[in-house]
Amino acid sequence: MHFSLYPFIFSLLPLFLFLVFLLKWLSITARPPRKNPPPSPRKLPLIGNLHQMGPFPHRSLHSLSQAHGPLMLLHFAAAPVLIASSSSAAREIMKTHDLIFSNRPKSTICEKLMYATKDVAFSPYGEYWRQMKSICVLQLLSNKRVQSFRDVREEETALMIEKISNSGSDVVNLSELIVELTGNVVCRAALGAKYCGVGGGQGGKTRGFKEVLGEAAELLGVFDIGDFVQWLKWVNRVNGVYGRAERLAKELDEFLEGVVEEHEGRERKGGEGGQDFVDVLLEVQRENLVGIPLQRDSVKALILDVFAAGTDTTSTALEWVMTELLKHPQAMKKLQAEVRVIAQSNQPVTEDDLDQMPYLKAVIKETLRLHPPSPILVPRESTKDVQVMGYDIAAGTRVVVNAWAIGRDSASWDEPEEFRPERFLNGHSIDFRGQDFELIPFGAGRRGCPGIQFAVAVDELAVANLVHKFDFALPDGVELDVSEDVGINVHKKLPLLLVATPWSC
């Protein structure tokens, strides 16, 4: 009887194995798939990886990426932050999955300063943002509109050259003159007057507005722990950061409100070439050209965007161009030779001459590669779960693209730390307008900067005229300082002080 049970047991074995297999399969399918997050450095309790961010985040993130890869996941407190440090990572974020990464994370300071993010740069992705971007691209910063301000750029550049000529043998603060140049160009284009030129202006408003803009840029670069940990919002209330932002927002609004009222009260200028940006925005508002009502705060927010993007970043790039040329005398001589052959000796360089100057354009590209004015691009945020370079990225993850690190990536550039404008000559097609992800100082994709053409036009014309008219040297006993200052835009820490000798052919 005992042995007679074996056939029965063996007959049940297939059924038993089937049940085991079925249960195993059900447990696997019921279990959510295992996530594959990007590599991460070790984090500390509560603060995550914040302790690894030094005063120059672009450098700190570059060092971390060399240890953990071109796509890594950090945690600022508990919030996940994706860091992209290579052209391939940037391409997936800003091209392959551009729509998913087109949102902006919330920022309390931005909301206070930028009219509750009614501008273009910081507005969340959606229909409102699309309409504001359309106004910038089609109405304010189109090729035709940029060309309409050619006389403004040439006149202000000529005034800068005249000031340097009048300085004689005195030391010239070129950094200050560059800030004045870019401020005047943007003010005349945006407002129709030199409201923000360095050194004083209409009704005493000029210097004050410039200082307010500088402080606003400083505040936009402040790390706000409350944006990552809600219960720590009190920190920036107690230390006064939010109070400063609210006072600055009031000052900016009073100034911009006065500008808009002034434009509304005066007779409209005739002809496209006579319109400044405020005129254009009021026309868009009056005629409802975008299909939605353009509110007054939106008008002021767009004007503020033009100033923030058009003055500080443009002057920063121009200052670094001249610094690198001083640091590399052979490049300076080569550029001077190109410009002086094309331009007539006693005439200023005009914008008609610039297309004949490939080395000038190479110098500016190389400077933007090494010194993107905003080395960390404005953060993005993922709107849904997505895979990037094979890694799983959760919805709501902040995304930081390190343009500074990408410009110095040895996988994309030979001798990346060297200043070699020649790398952009001889048919080298890489450009900075958002199609080549090895060089993205202005960003790319939907959230790329719409003002590239305006900024580059100012910089090219200024550099060409400076090197055409003068030979530059450092004052006796002074060494060239190339250290960086802290901020959302990375300036030279010390101003560029030079002796300018007029060139005689």
Disulfide bonds with the S-S distance in Angstrom:
Cys187-Cys196 1.87
